[in-house]
Amino acid sequence: METVLVVGAGQSGFGVATSLRDKGFDGRVVLIGDEPGLPYQRPPLSKGYLAGTAGDAQLRLRPEDFFAEKNIELIPGRVASVDRDGAKVVLEDGSAHEYDHLVLATGSVNRVLPVPGSTLDGVFTLRTKDEADVLRAALESAENVVVVGGGFIGLEFAAHAGRPVTIVEVQDRLMARVATPEVSAYFAALHEGAGHTILLGKGVAALRGEGRVTEVELSDGSLLPADLVLVGVGVEPRTRLAEEAGLAVANGVVVDEHLRTSDPKISAVGDCANFPCVQAGTATRLESVQNAVDQARAAAAAIAGEPAPYDSLPWFWTDQLGAKLQIAGILTGAEKTVVTGDREGGKFSVLSFRDGVLAGVESVNRPPDHIAARRLFAADPAPRFETLEANGFDLKATFASTRG
């Protein structure tokens, strides 16, 4: 019986296992996860789960009986190595598991703040349920909370922390890596209006304290009182297994358009995979639920004998302080933006153009715009600036005109 072994039981690993069954694959499907319990989703950890409005049941991707019904074997444990010659993986407990096809869905790990004091008590990262549990408990008694990093995780934590926090960001604006200046400015005003202090262009030189953090020293020498510090300075792909197995690695496990690695018997999906992105026009590694889910489906289809080039549209989302930001497309390299809607009223979209072609759309509290944008991108090719201008930069009207 053919065996597909999936290393990593997060969103992408779970997606490969379930998609294989959806495709009619009748061999063994084995899912190895290095966290205890059932596979769960991560986005609520920095939102409802942190705030206490979502519990364990809302985190689980499926209940326990689902895996029995789908005949998906769950094996807890950490993989120590991949033996490509023997077509097997070896766990840290010494057990070996053979495969006909291996899928690496190892995800990513939080970057460590490379400064003195980063290991003090009271300094946290947020990626796993265990980390969220400890962080949630620590918030109950914290008085001075500092967030290092103004990206999605840091801002979502601030939005759901239930108290004023200080946000330290080394860039000159929030969400600089993923959003346009117009959207960054809107969310900065939103957080300041909620009582948060935002310090831009400030690096962290050290975290200070005797055993437990008490201060954050900034790059300009100033000190911030802190008894809880959340570090959200990005992630790195987990590529150790791939590197030690001799697979091609470059900012992630290098895969082709079918998500196959340099070894045709091994695929990689999700946060750990560096793939040829059609929308970006270059090799790209994405960290999003959409990418994890869609790559899982594509990899499963290829394993099941239905290969097709992976070309799904990237999209992202975040909820902060009553505002939902939805992003469709890739903003990198855009040189022109157009704002539509009611920015002052908090319902607007920003259209970004690269080489005169629509490259990305950010929608704040405008779900219809987000849906229309995804439809426009699906109707290849994406519209040019002149086409949108002729339709008053109305996404729905532009989509209707392309179908007419």
C-alpha positions in Angstrom: 0.0 0.0 0.0 1.4 3.4 -1.0 2.2 5.6 2.0 2.2 9.4 2.0 4.0 10.8 5.1 3.4 14.4 6.1 5.8 16.0 8.5 4.0 18.9 10.2 0.4 18.9 11.5 -0.4 22.6 11.0 -2.7 24.1 8.5 -0.8 23.0 5.4 0.1 19.5 6.7 -3.5 18.9 7.7 -4.6 20.2 4.4 -2.4 17.7 2.5 -3.8 14.8 4.4 -7.5 15.7 4.0 -7.0 16.7 0.4 -5.5 13.4 -0.5 -8.7 11.7 0.8 -10.8 14.2 -1.1 -8.9 13.2 -4.2 -9.7 9.5 -3.6 -6.2 8.5 -2.6 -6.7 5.1 -0.9 -3.2 4.5 0.5 -1.8 5.2 3.9 -1.8 8.9 5.0 0.4 9.5 8.0 0.5 12.9 9.7 3.4 13.6 12.1 3.1 16.6 14.4 5.5 17.8 17.1 2.8 19.4 19.3 0.5 17.5 21.6 -3.2 17.1 20.8 -5.2 17.5 17.6 -4.2 19.7 14.7 -5.3 23.3 15.3 -5.3 26.6 13.5 -3.1 29.5 14.5 -4.8 32.7 13.5 -7.2 32.8 16.5 -4.2 32.7 18.9 -3.5 36.4 18.5 -7.2 37.3 18.3 -10.2 35.6 20.0 -8.2 32.9 21.8 -5.9 35.5 23.3 -8.9 37.7 24.3 -10.7 34.7 25.8 -13.6 34.7 23.4 -12.5 31.5 21.6 -11.6 28.2 23.3 -9.9 24.9 22.3 -12.9 23.8 20.3 -12.7 26.8 18.1 -9.0 26.2 17.5 -9.3 22.5 16.4 -9.2 22.0 12.6 -11.4 18.9 13.1 -12.6 16.7 16.0 -10.9 13.5 16.9 -13.4 11.2 15.2 -12.8 12.9 11.9 -9.3 11.5 11.6 -10.6 7.9 12.2 -13.3 8.4 9.6 -10.8 9.6 7.0 -8.3 6.9 8.0 -5.6 9.5 8.7 -3.0 8.3 11.1 -1.8 10.9 13.7 1.7 10.3 15.1 3.0 12.7 17.8 6.7 13.3 17.8 9.5 15.3 16.4 11.3 14.1 13.3 15.1 13.9 13.8 16.1 13.2 10.2 15.1 12.2 6.7 16.7 9.2 5.1 16.2 9.7 1.4 18.1 6.6 0.4 15.9 4.4 2.7 12.8 6.5 2.0 12.0 6.9 5.7 12.0 9.5 8.5 13.4 8.8 11.9 11.8 10.4 15.0 13.7 11.6 18.0 12.4 8.5 19.9 14.3 6.3 17.4 11.2 5.0 15.6 11.4 4.9 11.8 8.5 5.5 9.3 8.8 4.6 5.6 7.2 6.6 2.8 6.5 6.4 -0.9 6.1 10.2 -0.9 7.1 12.7 1.8 5.6 16.1 2.3 7.5 18.7 4.4 5.0 21.0 6.0 7.3 22.1 8.8 6.2 25.7 8.9 8.2 28.4 10.4 9.6 29.5 13.7 9.6 33.0 15.4 12.7 35.0 15.0 14.6 35.7 18.2 15.3 39.3 19.1 19.2 39.3 18.8 19.8 41.5 21.9 21.0 41.0 25.4 18.2 39.9 27.8 16.0 38.2 25.1 15.7 35.1 27.3 14.5 36.9 30.5 11.3 35.8 32.1 8.4 38.0 30.9 9.7 38.0 27.2 7.3 36.1 24.9 6.7 35.1 21.4 3.4 34.0 20.0 3.1 31.1 17.5 1.8 28.0 19.4 -1.1 27.3 21.6 1.2 26.7 24.6 2.8 30.1 24.0 -0.7 31.7 23.8 -1.8 30.0 27.1 1.3 31.3 29.0 1.0 34.8 27.4 -2.7 35.0 28.2 -2.1 34.2 31.9 0.8 36.7 32.1 -1.4 39.5 30.8 -3.7 39.2 33.8 -1.0 40.7 36.1 1.1 42.7 33.7 1.2 46.5 34.2 3.7 47.7 31.5 3.3 45.9 28.2 5.7 46.5 25.3 5.3 45.0 21.8 8.5 44.8 19.7 7.4 44.7 16.0 4.6 46.5 14.3 3.5 43.7 12.0 0.3 41.6 12.0 1.1 39.5 15.1 2.2 42.5 17.2 -0.7 44.6 16.2 -3.3 41.8 16.7 -1.8 41.2 20.1 -2.1 44.9 20.9 -5.7 45.0 19.7 -6.7 42.0 21.9 -4.5 42.6 24.9 -7.3 44.4 26.8 -5.0 47.3 27.9 -2.8 50.1 26.5 0.5 48.9 25.2 3.6 50.5 23.7 4.5 49.3 20.2 8.1 49.7 19.1 8.8 49.4 15.3 12.2 49.8 13.7 10.7 50.8 10.3 9.2 54.3 9.7 5.6 52.9 9.6 3.5 50.0 10.8 3.1 46.8 8.7 5.7 48.2 6.3 6.4 44.8 4.8 2.8 44.0 3.9 0.8 47.2 3.5 0.9 50.5 1.7 1.6 53.8 3.6 -2.1 54.7 3.3 -3.2 51.6 5.2 -0.3 51.8 7.6 -1.3 55.4 8.6 -4.9 54.3 9.1 -4.1 51.5 11.5 -1.5 53.7 13.3 -4.3 56.2 14.0 -6.6 53.4 15.0 -4.2 52.0 17.6 -3.3 55.5 18.9 -7.0 56.2 19.3 -7.3 53.0 21.4 -4.7 54.4 23.8 -1.6 52.6 22.5 1.7 54.4 22.2 3.6 53.9 18.8 7.3 54.5 18.6 8.5 54.4 15.0 12.1 54.2 13.7 13.2 52.8 17.0 15.3 49.7 17.4 15.7 47.6 20.6 19.3 47.6 22.0 18.6 45.4 25.1 16.0 43.9 27.4 17.0 44.6 31.0 16.2 43.0 34.3 17.5 40.6 37.0 16.0 37.3 35.9 12.8 39.0 34.8 12.4 41.8 32.3 11.8 45.2 33.8 12.9 47.6 31.0 13.3 47.8 27.3 16.4 49.8 26.2 15.9 51.5 22.8 18.5 52.2 20.2 18.5 55.9 21.2 19.3 55.0 24.8 15.9 55.7 26.2 14.3 53.2 28.6 10.7 51.8 28.6 9.3 50.2 31.8 8.2 46.7 30.9 7.1 43.6 32.8 5.8 41.8 29.7 7.4 42.0 26.3 5.9 40.4 23.2 8.5 39.9 20.4 6.9 39.9 16.9 9.8 40.5 14.5 8.9 38.0 11.9 9.6 34.3 11.3 12.1 32.0 9.6 11.2 28.9 7.7 12.0 25.6 9.4 14.4 24.0 6.9 16.8 21.9 9.0 15.4 18.6 7.9 15.6 19.6 4.2 19.1 21.0 4.5 20.4 17.9 6.3 18.8 15.7 3.7 20.6 17.6 0.9 17.5 19.2 -0.6 17.8 22.6 -2.3 17.1 25.4 0.3 17.1 29.2 -0.2 14.8 31.2 2.0 12.8 28.1 2.4 12.7 24.6 0.8 13.0 25.3 -2.9 10.1 23.7 -4.9 8.9 23.8 -8.5 5.5 24.8 -9.9 4.1 21.4 -8.6 5.6 22.0 -5.2 8.1 19.2 -5.7 11.6 19.6 -4.1 14.8 18.7 -5.8 13.9 15.1 -4.9 10.8 14.1 -6.8 9.6 11.9 -4.0 9.5 14.9 -1.6 7.2 17.9 -1.7 7.1 21.0 0.5 4.1 23.3 1.3 3.2 26.3 3.4 5.4 28.7 5.3 8.5 26.6 4.7 8.2 26.4 0.9 9.9 28.8 -1.6 7.9 28.5 -4.8 7.7 30.2 -8.2 4.9 32.8 -7.6 3.1 33.7 -10.7 1.8 37.0 -9.3 5.2 38.2 -8.0 7.1 36.9 -11.0 9.8 35.5 -8.8 10.5 32.8 -6.2 8.5 33.7 -3.1 7.8 32.4 0.3 4.4 33.3 1.8 3.1 33.1 5.3 -0.7 32.9 5.1 -3.6 30.6 5.7 -4.6 30.9 2.0 -1.2 29.9 0.8 -1.1 26.9 3.3 -4.5 25.7 2.2 -4.1 26.1 -1.5 -0.6 24.7 -1.7 -1.8 21.7 0.3 -4.5 21.0 -2.2 -2.1 21.4 -5.1 0.5 19.1 -3.6 -2.2 16.5 -2.8 -3.5 16.7 -6.4 0.0 16.1 -7.8 0.6 13.1 -5.5 -2.8 11.7 -6.5 -1.9 11.9 -10.2 -3.6 15.2 -11.1 -0.7 17.7 -11.3 -1.3 21.3 -12.2 1.0 24.3 -11.8 0.4 26.2 -8.6 -0.9 29.7 -9.4 -3.4 30.5 -6.7 -3.9 34.2 -5.9 -2.3 35.2 -2.6 -4.6 36.9 -0.1 -4.2 37.9 3.5 -6.3 39.3 6.3 -6.1 40.8 9.8 -8.7 42.0 12.4 -7.7 44.9 14.6 -9.8 47.1 16.8 -13.0 46.5 14.8 -11.3 47.0 11.5 -10.9 44.1 9.0 -8.1 44.5 6.5 -8.2 42.1 3.5 -5.4 42.1 0.9 -5.5 40.4 -2.5 -2.4 40.1 -4.7 1.2 41.0 -4.2 2.1 44.7 -3.4 5.9 44.3 -3.8 7.3 46.6 -6.5 4.1 48.7 -6.9 4.8 52.3 -7.9 1.4 53.9 -7.9 -1.7 53.8 -5.6 -5.2 55.0 -5.8 -7.5 55.3 -2.7 -11.2 54.7 -3.2 -14.1 54.8 -0.7 -14.5 56.6 2.6 -11.1 56.7 4.2 -12.2 59.0 7.1 -15.2 56.7 7.7 -12.9 53.7 7.8 -14.4 52.0 4.7 -11.9 52.3 1.8 -9.6 50.4 -0.5 -6.2 51.1 -1.9 -5.4 49.9 -5.4 -1.7 49.3 -6.1 -0.2 49.2 -9.6 3.0 47.7 -10.9 4.1 48.6 -14.5 0.6 50.0 -15.1 -1.2 46.8 -14.1 -3.2 46.1 -11.0 -1.0 44.2 -8.6 -2.8 44.3 -5.3 -5.9 45.6 -3.5 -6.1 46.4 0.2 -9.7 46.7 1.5 -10.5 48.1 5.0 -14.0 47.1 6.0 -15.0 46.7 2.4 -15.5 43.0 1.8 -17.3 43.5 -1.6 -14.2 45.2 -2.9 -12.0 42.3 -1.7 -14.3 39.8 -3.5 -14.4 41.9 -6.6 -10.6 42.2 -6.6 -10.1 38.4 -6.3 -12.5 38.0 -9.2 -10.6 40.5 -11.3 -7.3 38.8 -10.6 -8.9 35.4 -11.5 -10.0 36.9 -14.9 -6.5 36.8 -16.3 -4.9 39.1 -17.2 -5.3 41.6 -14.4 -6.7 45.0 -15.5 -4.6 47.9 -16.4 -4.7 51.3 -14.8 -6.5 52.9 -17.7 -9.3 50.2 -17.6 -9.9 50.9 -13.9 -9.7 54.6 -14.4 -12.4 54.4 -17.1 -14.6 52.7 -14.6 -14.0 55.3 -11.9 -11.7 52.8 -10.1 -14.8 50.9 -9.1 -13.7 47.3 -8.8 -17.2 45.8 -9.2 -17.9 47.9 -12.2 -14.6 47.0 -13.8 -15.2 43.3 -13.2 -18.7 43.6 -14.8 -17.1 45.4 -17.8 -14.5 42.7 -18.3 -17.3 40.1 -18.5 -19.3 42.2 -20.9 
